[in-house]
């Protein structure tokens, strides 16, 4: 589904990503874990076309996408839920979801996907006419994920979906991520500070430090890796 080959990015004179190489197979949940400032969000933004690559290739189903405009990348089936949600606070829940399907013309499919996201998040159906900014943090995260799903992505990029949420809401969000992967056949690339939760739902994981991938393995093996346990799982 996706392959990053020797990606380098920088902010001014600061090297953000250095020789990042990874791959994601169709149907997988892959997680990228690391400390704050390690390059996790930058990796997602490079895939989305928001941060330019200085060198290297990003291949979506074998086609190079580095250098393409973000809207073109969305049209090709990649959609990102950014850290901090970034919903349109003054627009209603329904209007936020309508914007998610802006690039689509298949009215029947849009209606089906709207019914699907409302079945995933019934609270959004109840509040469809309510301004997005009046929702709770957890409900805004649901809205941000639903807005992305309205683009019908083949690859969903999730940046810190549990940030700032209560434990019960975190559990619900991760259960829904699994459901999106299994029921909607959506490939997921998950960046998450809560490494324990992320690894429990992922197939494989990558560890990034100072802009470099330093370790990759199955999620089960990363959960039992002494270095990972000490550095990221608090064990």
ChimeraX commands (.cxc) that place a marker at each C-alpha (Angstrom):
marker #1 position 0.00,0.00,0.00 radius 0.5
marker #1 position 2.68,2.51,1.03 radius 0.5
marker #1 position 6.45,2.59,0.97 radius 0.5
marker #1 position 8.83,5.28,2.20 radius 0.5
marker #1 position 12.33,5.03,0.74 radius 0.5
marker #1 position 15.16,6.97,2.39 radius 0.5
marker #1 position 13.06,10.03,3.21 radius 0.5
marker #1 position 14.82,13.19,4.39 radius 0.5
marker #1 position 12.97,16.34,5.46 radius 0.5
marker #1 position 14.01,19.49,7.25 radius 0.5
marker #1 position 12.63,22.66,8.84 radius 0.5
marker #1 position 15.06,25.40,7.91 radius 0.5
marker #1 position 18.47,24.08,8.92 radius 0.5
marker #1 position 17.00,21.45,11.26 radius 0.5
marker #1 position 16.97,17.89,9.92 radius 0.5
marker #1 position 13.58,16.43,10.89 radius 0.5
marker #1 position 13.62,13.02,9.16 radius 0.5
marker #1 position 16.81,11.21,8.25 radius 0.5
marker #1 position 16.80,8.24,5.88 radius 0.5
marker #1 position 13.34,7.05,6.98 radius 0.5
marker #1 position 12.39,3.81,5.27 radius 0.5
marker #1 position 9.24,1.84,6.07 radius 0.5
marker #1 position 6.42,-0.04,4.37 radius 0.5
marker #1 position 2.75,-0.67,5.04 radius 0.5
marker #1 position 0.86,-3.57,3.48 radius 0.5
marker #1 position -2.81,-3.28,2.53 radius 0.5
marker #1 position -5.09,-4.13,5.44 radius 0.5
marker #1 position -2.50,-3.63,8.17 radius 0.5
marker #1 position -2.53,-1.44,11.24 radius 0.5
marker #1 position 0.98,-0.07,11.61 radius 0.5
marker #1 position 2.04,2.12,14.51 radius 0.5
marker #1 position 4.93,4.55,14.76 radius 0.5
marker #1 position 6.09,5.20,18.31 radius 0.5
marker #1 position 8.70,7.54,19.71 radius 0.5
marker #1 position 9.30,10.44,22.07 radius 0.5
marker #1 position 8.01,13.98,21.55 radius 0.5
marker #1 position 9.95,15.61,18.74 radius 0.5
marker #1 position 11.22,12.32,17.35 radius 0.5
marker #1 position 9.61,12.90,13.93 radius 0.5
marker #1 position 6.33,10.99,14.18 radius 0.5
marker #1 position 4.00,13.76,13.04 radius 0.5
marker #1 position 6.51,14.91,10.42 radius 0.5
marker #1 position 6.42,11.42,8.91 radius 0.5
marker #1 position 2.65,11.63,8.49 radius 0.5
marker #1 position 2.81,15.16,7.11 radius 0.5
marker #1 position 5.45,14.09,4.58 radius 0.5
marker #1 position 3.12,11.33,3.38 radius 0.5
marker #1 position 0.23,13.82,3.15 radius 0.5
marker #1 position 2.29,16.31,1.15 radius 0.5
marker #1 position 2.21,18.98,3.86 radius 0.5
marker #1 position 5.94,18.76,4.61 radius 0.5
marker #1 position 8.12,18.52,1.48 radius 0.5
marker #1 position 10.69,15.77,1.14 radius 0.5
marker #1 position 14.25,16.97,0.51 radius 0.5
marker #1 position 15.11,13.55,-0.91 radius 0.5
marker #1 position 13.76,10.01,-1.10 radius 0.5
marker #1 position 10.57,8.51,-2.50 radius 0.5
marker #1 position 7.07,7.90,-1.18 radius 0.5
marker #1 position 5.20,5.24,-3.16 radius 0.5
marker #1 position 1.45,4.69,-2.91 radius 0.5
marker #1 position 0.64,1.35,-4.53 radius 0.5
marker #1 position 3.83,1.74,-6.54 radius 0.5
marker #1 position 3.16,5.32,-7.71 radius 0.5
marker #1 position 5.38,8.16,-6.51 radius 0.5
marker #1 position 3.44,10.80,-4.55 radius 0.5
marker #1 position 6.18,12.93,-3.02 radius 0.5
marker #1 position 5.86,16.44,-4.36 radius 0.5
marker #1 position 2.14,16.16,-5.12 radius 0.5
marker #1 position -0.32,18.66,-3.64 radius 0.5
marker #1 position -2.15,17.46,-0.50 radius 0.5
marker #1 position -5.56,17.51,-2.18 radius 0.5
marker #1 position -4.23,15.28,-4.96 radius 0.5
marker #1 position -2.94,12.82,-2.36 radius 0.5
marker #1 position -6.36,12.79,-0.68 radius 0.5
marker #1 position -7.98,12.10,-4.05 radius 0.5
marker #1 position -5.61,9.11,-4.44 radius 0.5
marker #1 position -6.92,7.57,-1.22 radius 0.5
marker #1 position -4.79,8.92,1.65 radius 0.5
marker #1 position -6.41,10.94,4.42 radius 0.5
marker #1 position -4.92,12.27,7.66 radius 0.5
marker #1 position -6.58,12.99,11.00 radius 0.5
marker #1 position -4.22,15.61,12.42 radius 0.5
marker #1 position -3.04,15.99,15.98 radius 0.5
marker #1 position -5.39,18.40,17.74 radius 0.5
marker #1 position -8.34,17.37,15.50 radius 0.5
marker #1 position -8.66,20.72,13.65 radius 0.5
marker #1 position -12.37,20.45,13.04 radius 0.5
marker #1 position -14.28,23.49,11.78 radius 0.5
marker #1 position -15.62,24.74,15.11 radius 0.5
marker #1 position -18.26,27.11,13.70 radius 0.5
marker #1 position -19.68,24.55,11.28 radius 0.5
marker #1 position -22.16,21.88,12.31 radius 0.5
marker #1 position -21.25,18.23,12.67 radius 0.5
marker #1 position -23.04,17.53,9.39 radius 0.5
marker #1 position -21.22,20.34,7.58 radius 0.5
marker #1 position -17.86,19.05,8.81 radius 0.5
marker #1 position -18.73,15.63,7.42 radius 0.5
marker #1 position -19.91,17.12,4.14 radius 0.5
marker #1 position -16.49,18.76,3.73 radius 0.5
marker #1 position -14.87,15.35,4.20 radius 0.5
marker #1 position -16.60,14.13,1.04 radius 0.5
marker #1 position -15.92,17.33,-0.92 radius 0.5
marker #1 position -13.80,15.64,-3.60 radius 0.5
marker #1 position -16.33,12.86,-4.21 radius 0.5
marker #1 position -19.20,12.76,-6.71 radius 0.5
marker #1 position -20.74,9.34,-5.89 radius 0.5
marker #1 position -23.89,10.45,-4.06 radius 0.5
marker #1 position -25.01,6.92,-3.20 radius 0.5
marker #1 position -21.60,6.05,-1.76 radius 0.5
marker #1 position -21.49,9.30,0.22 radius 0.5
marker #1 position -24.88,8.54,1.74 radius 0.5
marker #1 position -23.75,5.00,2.65 radius 0.5
marker #1 position -20.57,6.31,4.28 radius 0.5
marker #1 position -22.51,8.92,6.22 radius 0.5
marker #1 position -24.76,6.18,7.59 radius 0.5
marker #1 position -21.65,4.15,8.43 radius 0.5
marker #1 position -19.93,6.91,10.43 radius 0.5
marker #1 position -23.16,7.67,12.25 radius 0.5
marker #1 position -23.42,3.98,13.14 radius 0.5
marker #1 position -19.82,4.07,14.44 radius 0.5
marker #1 position -20.45,7.25,16.42 radius 0.5
marker #1 position -24.17,7.50,17.32 radius 0.5
marker #1 position -23.53,10.61,19.41 radius 0.5
marker #1 position -22.58,12.46,16.21 radius 0.5
marker #1 position -25.91,11.50,14.64 radius 0.5
marker #1 position -27.68,12.94,17.68 radius 0.5
marker #1 position -25.68,16.16,17.39 radius 0.5
marker #1 position -25.51,16.51,13.62 radius 0.5
marker #1 position -26.91,20.08,13.72 radius 0.5
marker #1 position -24.70,21.18,16.63 radius 0.5
marker #1 position -21.58,23.34,16.01 radius 0.5
marker #1 position -18.43,21.22,16.12 radius 0.5
marker #1 position -16.80,23.57,18.61 radius 0.5
marker #1 position -19.44,22.78,21.25 radius 0.5
marker #1 position -18.56,19.06,21.31 radius 0.5
marker #1 position -16.39,17.51,24.01 radius 0.5
marker #1 position -12.78,16.61,23.23 radius 0.5
marker #1 position -13.68,12.98,22.67 radius 0.5
marker #1 position -16.61,13.88,20.44 radius 0.5
marker #1 position -14.39,16.21,18.41 radius 0.5
marker #1 position -11.94,13.33,17.90 radius 0.5
marker #1 position -14.84,11.19,16.69 radius 0.5
marker #1 position -15.83,13.98,14.30 radius 0.5
marker #1 position -12.29,14.39,12.97 radius 0.5
marker #1 position -12.05,10.64,12.30 radius 0.5
marker #1 position -15.50,10.58,10.70 radius 0.5
marker #1 position -14.67,13.54,8.47 radius 0.5
marker #1 position -11.61,11.65,7.21 radius 0.5
marker #1 position -13.66,8.51,6.62 radius 0.5
marker #1 position -16.08,10.51,4.47 radius 0.5
marker #1 position -13.26,10.80,1.93 radius 0.5
marker #1 position -13.35,6.97,1.77 radius 0.5
marker #1 position -9.58,6.59,2.24 radius 0.5
marker #1 position -7.70,3.43,1.45 radius 0.5
marker #1 position -5.01,4.58,3.90 radius 0.5
marker #1 position -5.97,6.45,7.07 radius 0.5
marker #1 position -3.24,8.38,8.91 radius 0.5
marker #1 position -4.04,8.96,12.60 radius 0.5
marker #1 position -1.94,11.42,14.58 radius 0.5
marker #1 position -2.30,11.07,18.37 radius 0.5
marker #1 position -6.01,10.12,18.42 radius 0.5
marker #1 position -6.00,9.55,22.21 radius 0.5
marker #1 position -4.39,12.86,23.15 radius 0.5
marker #1 position -6.21,14.61,25.99 radius 0.5
marker #1 position -8.97,12.02,26.29 radius 0.5
marker #1 position -10.28,10.26,29.39 radius 0.5
marker #1 position -9.35,6.56,29.78 radius 0.5
marker #1 position -12.82,5.27,28.90 radius 0.5
marker #1 position -12.91,7.43,25.77 radius 0.5
marker #1 position -9.41,6.23,24.80 radius 0.5
marker #1 position -10.59,2.63,25.02 radius 0.5
marker #1 position -13.59,3.42,22.82 radius 0.5
marker #1 position -11.48,5.24,20.22 radius 0.5
marker #1 position -9.05,2.32,19.91 radius 0.5
marker #1 position -11.92,-0.17,19.58 radius 0.5
marker #1 position -13.32,1.94,16.75 radius 0.5
marker #1 position -9.92,2.12,15.04 radius 0.5
marker #1 position -9.91,-1.69,15.01 radius 0.5
marker #1 position -13.46,-1.73,13.65 radius 0.5
marker #1 position -12.58,0.70,10.84 radius 0.5
marker #1 position -9.67,-1.55,9.89 radius 0.5
marker #1 position -11.65,-4.80,9.93 radius 0.5
marker #1 position -15.12,-3.73,8.77 radius 0.5
marker #1 position -14.20,-0.99,6.31 radius 0.5
marker #1 position -11.01,-2.72,5.09 radius 0.5
marker #1 position -9.06,0.48,5.71 radius 0.5
marker #1 position -5.28,0.36,6.12 radius 0.5
marker #1 position -4.18,2.43,9.13 radius 0.5
marker #1 position -0.92,4.16,9.99 radius 0.5
marker #1 position -1.14,5.20,13.63 radius 0.5
marker #1 position 1.11,7.68,15.44 radius 0.5
marker #1 position 0.47,7.48,19.15 radius 0.5
marker #1 position 2.12,8.50,22.44 radius 0.5
marker #1 position 0.12,5.76,24.18 radius 0.5
marker #1 position 2.45,3.09,22.83 radius 0.5
marker #1 position 0.90,0.32,24.95 radius 0.5
marker #1 position -2.58,0.81,23.47 radius 0.5
marker #1 position -1.22,1.30,19.96 radius 0.5
marker #1 position 0.85,-1.88,19.99 radius 0.5
marker #1 position -2.09,-3.87,21.32 radius 0.5
marker #1 position -4.14,-3.16,18.18 radius 0.5
marker #1 position -1.30,-2.99,15.63 radius 0.5
marker #1 position 0.10,-5.73,13.41 radius 0.5
marker #1 position 3.59,-4.23,13.30 radius 0.5
marker #1 position 5.39,-1.22,14.68 radius 0.5
marker #1 position 8.30,1.11,14.01 radius 0.5
marker #1 position 10.29,3.02,16.61 radius 0.5
marker #1 position 11.65,6.44,15.61 radius 0.5
marker #1 position 14.35,8.37,17.49 radius 0.5
marker #1 position 15.74,11.75,16.42 radius 0.5
marker #1 position 14.24,11.43,12.97 radius 0.5
marker #1 position 15.56,7.92,12.30 radius 0.5
marker #1 position 13.84,4.53,12.35 radius 0.5
marker #1 position 15.83,2.54,14.91 radius 0.5
marker #1 position 13.69,-0.58,15.31 radius 0.5
marker #1 position 10.87,-2.46,13.62 radius 0.5
marker #1 position 9.14,-5.70,14.56 radius 0.5
marker #1 position 5.77,-7.32,15.07 radius 0.5
marker #1 position 3.64,-5.52,17.65 radius 0.5
marker #1 position 3.75,-8.56,19.95 radius 0.5
marker #1 position 7.54,-8.62,19.94 radius 0.5
marker #1 position 7.81,-4.87,20.50 radius 0.5
marker #1 position 5.51,-5.21,23.52 radius 0.5
marker #1 position 7.98,-7.64,25.08 radius 0.5
marker #1 position 11.17,-5.89,23.93 radius 0.5
marker #1 position 13.03,-4.74,27.09 radius 0.5
marker #1 position 14.21,-1.50,25.51 radius 0.5
marker #1 position 10.76,-0.59,24.23 radius 0.5
marker #1 position 9.16,-1.53,27.55 radius 0.5
marker #1 position 11.55,0.71,29.45 radius 0.5
marker #1 position 11.53,3.68,27.07 radius 0.5
marker #1 position 7.92,3.80,25.90 radius 0.5
marker #1 position 5.74,1.53,28.03 radius 0.5
marker #1 position 6.87,2.65,31.48 radius 0.5
marker #1 position 7.68,-0.90,32.51 radius 0.5
marker link #1:1,2 radius 0.2
marker link #1:2,3 radius 0.2
marker link #1:3,4 radius 0.2
marker link #1:4,5 radius 0.2
marker link #1:5,6 radius 0.2
marker link #1:6,7 radius 0.2
marker link #1:7,8 radius 0.2
marker link #1:8,9 radius 0.2
marker link #1:9,10 radius 0.2
marker link #1:10,11 radius 0.2
marker link #1:11,12 radius 0.2
marker link #1:12,13 radius 0.2
marker link #1:13,14 radius 0.2
marker link #1:14,15 radius 0.2
marker link #1:15,16 radius 0.2
marker link #1:16,17 radius 0.2
marker link #1:17,18 radius 0.2
marker link #1:18,19 radius 0.2
marker link #1:19,20 radius 0.2
marker link #1:20,21 radius 0.2
marker link #1:21,22 radius 0.2
marker link #1:22,23 radius 0.2
marker link #1:23,24 radius 0.2
marker link #1:24,25 radius 0.2
marker link #1:25,26 radius 0.2
marker link #1:26,27 radius 0.2
marker link #1:27,28 radius 0.2
marker link #1:28,29 radius 0.2
marker link #1:29,30 radius 0.2
marker link #1:30,31 radius 0.2
marker link #1:31,32 radius 0.2
marker link #1:32,33 radius 0.2
marker link #1:33,34 radius 0.2
marker link #1:34,35 radius 0.2
marker link #1:35,36 radius 0.2
marker link #1:36,37 radius 0.2
marker link #1:37,38 radius 0.2
marker link #1:38,39 radius 0.2
marker link #1:39,40 radius 0.2
marker link #1:40,41 radius 0.2
marker link #1:41,42 radius 0.2
marker link #1:42,43 radius 0.2
marker link #1:43,44 radius 0.2
marker link #1:44,45 radius 0.2
marker link #1:45,46 radius 0.2
marker link #1:46,47 radius 0.2
marker link #1:47,48 radius 0.2
marker link #1:48,49 radius 0.2
marker link #1:49,50 radius 0.2
marker link #1:50,51 radius 0.2
marker link #1:51,52 radius 0.2
marker link #1:52,53 radius 0.2
marker link #1:53,54 radius 0.2
marker link #1:54,55 radius 0.2
marker link #1:55,56 radius 0.2
marker link #1:56,57 radius 0.2
marker link #1:57,58 radius 0.2
marker link #1:58,59 radius 0.2
marker link #1:59,60 radius 0.2
marker link #1:60,61 radius 0.2
marker link #1:61,62 radius 0.2
marker link #1:62,63 radius 0.2
marker link #1:63,64 radius 0.2
marker link #1:64,65 radius 0.2
marker link #1:65,66 radius 0.2
marker link #1:66,67 radius 0.2
marker link #1:67,68 radius 0.2
marker link #1:68,69 radius 0.2
marker link #1:69,70 radius 0.2
marker link #1:70,71 radius 0.2
marker link #1:71,72 radius 0.2
marker link #1:72,73 radius 0.2
marker link #1:73,74 radius 0.2
marker link #1:74,75 radius 0.2
marker link #1:75,76 radius 0.2
marker link #1:76,77 radius 0.2
marker link #1:77,78 radius 0.2
marker link #1:78,79 radius 0.2
marker link #1:79,80 radius 0.2
marker link #1:80,81 radius 0.2
marker link #1:81,82 radius 0.2
marker link #1:82,83 radius 0.2
marker link #1:83,84 radius 0.2
marker link #1:84,85 radius 0.2
marker link #1:85,86 radius 0.2
marker link #1:86,87 radius 0.2
marker link #1:87,88 radius 0.2
marker link #1:88,89 radius 0.2
marker link #1:89,90 radius 0.2
marker link #1:90,91 radius 0.2
marker link #1:91,92 radius 0.2
marker link #1:92,93 radius 0.2
marker link #1:93,94 radius 0.2
marker link #1:94,95 radius 0.2
marker link #1:95,96 radius 0.2
marker link #1:96,97 radius 0.2
marker link #1:97,98 radius 0.2
marker link #1:98,99 radius 0.2
marker link #1:99,100 radius 0.2
marker link #1:100,101 radius 0.2
marker link #1:101,102 radius 0.2
marker link #1:102,103 radius 0.2
marker link #1:103,104 radius 0.2
marker link #1:104,105 radius 0.2
marker link #1:105,106 radius 0.2
marker link #1:106,107 radius 0.2
marker link #1:107,108 radius 0.2
marker link #1:108,109 radius 0.2
marker link #1:109,110 radius 0.2
marker link #1:110,111 radius 0.2
marker link #1:111,112 radius 0.2
marker link #1:112,113 radius 0.2
marker link #1:113,114 radius 0.2
marker link #1:114,115 radius 0.2
marker link #1:115,116 radius 0.2
marker link #1:116,117 radius 0.2
marker link #1:117,118 radius 0.2
marker link #1:118,119 radius 0.2
marker link #1:119,120 radius 0.2
marker link #1:120,121 radius 0.2
marker link #1:121,122 radius 0.2
marker link #1:122,123 radius 0.2
marker link #1:123,124 radius 0.2
marker link #1:124,125 radius 0.2
marker link #1:125,126 radius 0.2
marker link #1:126,127 radius 0.2
marker link #1:127,128 radius 0.2
marker link #1:128,129 radius 0.2
marker link #1:129,130 radius 0.2
marker link #1:130,131 radius 0.2
marker link #1:131,132 radius 0.2
marker link #1:132,133 radius 0.2
marker link #1:133,134 radius 0.2
marker link #1:134,135 radius 0.2
marker link #1:135,136 radius 0.2
marker link #1:136,137 radius 0.2
marker link #1:137,138 radius 0.2
marker link #1:138,139 radius 0.2
marker link #1:139,140 radius 0.2
marker link #1:140,141 radius 0.2
marker link #1:141,142 radius 0.2
marker link #1:142,143 radius 0.2
marker link #1:143,144 radius 0.2
marker link #1:144,145 radius 0.2
marker link #1:145,146 radius 0.2
marker link #1:146,147 radius 0.2
marker link #1:147,148 radius 0.2
marker link #1:148,149 radius 0.2
marker link #1:149,150 radius 0.2
marker link #1:150,151 radius 0.2
marker link #1:151,152 radius 0.2
marker link #1:152,153 radius 0.2
marker link #1:153,154 radius 0.2
marker link #1:154,155 radius 0.2
marker link #1:155,156 radius 0.2
marker link #1:156,157 radius 0.2
marker link #1:157,158 radius 0.2
marker link #1:158,159 radius 0.2
marker link #1:159,160 radius 0.2
marker link #1:160,161 radius 0.2
marker link #1:161,162 radius 0.2
marker link #1:162,163 radius 0.2
marker link #1:163,164 radius 0.2
marker link #1:164,165 radius 0.2
marker link #1:165,166 radius 0.2
marker link #1:166,167 radius 0.2
marker link #1:167,168 radius 0.2
marker link #1:168,169 radius 0.2
marker link #1:169,170 radius 0.2
marker link #1:170,171 radius 0.2
marker link #1:171,172 radius 0.2
marker link #1:172,173 radius 0.2
marker link #1:173,174 radius 0.2
marker link #1:174,175 radius 0.2
marker link #1:175,176 radius 0.2
marker link #1:176,177 radius 0.2
marker link #1:177,178 radius 0.2
marker link #1:178,179 radius 0.2
marker link #1:179,180 radius 0.2
marker link #1:180,181 radius 0.2
marker link #1:181,182 radius 0.2
marker link #1:182,183 radius 0.2
marker link #1:183,184 radius 0.2
marker link #1:184,185 radius 0.2
marker link #1:185,186 radius 0.2
marker link #1:186,187 radius 0.2
marker link #1:187,188 radius 0.2
marker link #1:188,189 radius 0.2
marker link #1:189,190 radius 0.2
marker link #1:190,191 radius 0.2
marker link #1:191,192 radius 0.2
marker link #1:192,193 radius 0.2
marker link #1:193,194 radius 0.2
marker link #1:194,195 radius 0.2
marker link #1:195,196 radius 0.2
marker link #1:196,197 radius 0.2
marker link #1:197,198 radius 0.2
marker link #1:198,199 radius 0.2
marker link #1:199,200 radius 0.2
marker link #1:200,201 radius 0.2
marker link #1:201,202 radius 0.2
marker link #1:202,203 radius 0.2
marker link #1:203,204 radius 0.2
marker link #1:204,205 radius 0.2
marker link #1:205,206 radius 0.2
marker link #1:206,207 radius 0.2
marker link #1:207,208 radius 0.2
marker link #1:208,209 radius 0.2
marker link #1:209,210 radius 0.2
marker link #1:210,211 radius 0.2
marker link #1:211,212 radius 0.2
marker link #1:212,213 radius 0.2
marker link #1:213,214 radius 0.2
marker link #1:214,215 radius 0.2
marker link #1:215,216 radius 0.2
marker link #1:216,217 radius 0.2
marker link #1:217,218 radius 0.2
marker link #1:218,219 radius 0.2
marker link #1:219,220 radius 0.2
marker link #1:220,221 radius 0.2
marker link #1:221,222 radius 0.2
marker link #1:222,223 radius 0.2
marker link #1:223,224 radius 0.2
marker link #1:224,225 radius 0.2
marker link #1:225,226 radius 0.2
marker link #1:226,227 radius 0.2
marker link #1:227,228 radius 0.2
marker link #1:228,229 radius 0.2
marker link #1:229,230 radius 0.2
marker link #1:230,231 radius 0.2
marker link #1:231,232 radius 0.2
marker link #1:232,233 radius 0.2
marker link #1:233,234 radius 0.2
marker link #1:234,235 radius 0.2
view
